[in-house]
Amino acid sequence: MIFEQLKPQIELIVSNSNRTIDERLLNICELLETHLDYYNWVGFYFANSDKKELHLGPYVGEPTDHTVIPFGKGICGQVALSNENFVVPDVAAQDNYIACSITVKAEIVVPIFVNGENIGQIDIDSNTPDPFTEADERFLEFVCSKVAGILS
């Protein structure tokens, strides 16, 4: 399985203290977007809890106007409040979806926890309908746990 092959590469990226945190996060985005055909936009959002907003961090894919997302708005904003993974097989069927591109068909968002607090998330958009499985969720939870280690 490709996820098992990517895990050591994630660990290598995260452990590279010669790079800034943002450089390492961008390298993770690039790795995922390059090796997983149905990961068409990969990025990180980070919480500003005082303002109840998410701010876009490193990402790869089409440019987005959604650099600040209020908590509760869109899939990412909902994850900021629920603290749970959110898998959207068909974005067209979601009432509270913020469209980034007409090509996006599905989305998965997994929160990043540091000391039990949801401090951000990884967000993946796919141009393929319903591509995400439980294996994607478990892999992205692994990625988020490794990222949390460099953010704490």
Disulfide bonds with the S-S distance in Angstrom:
none
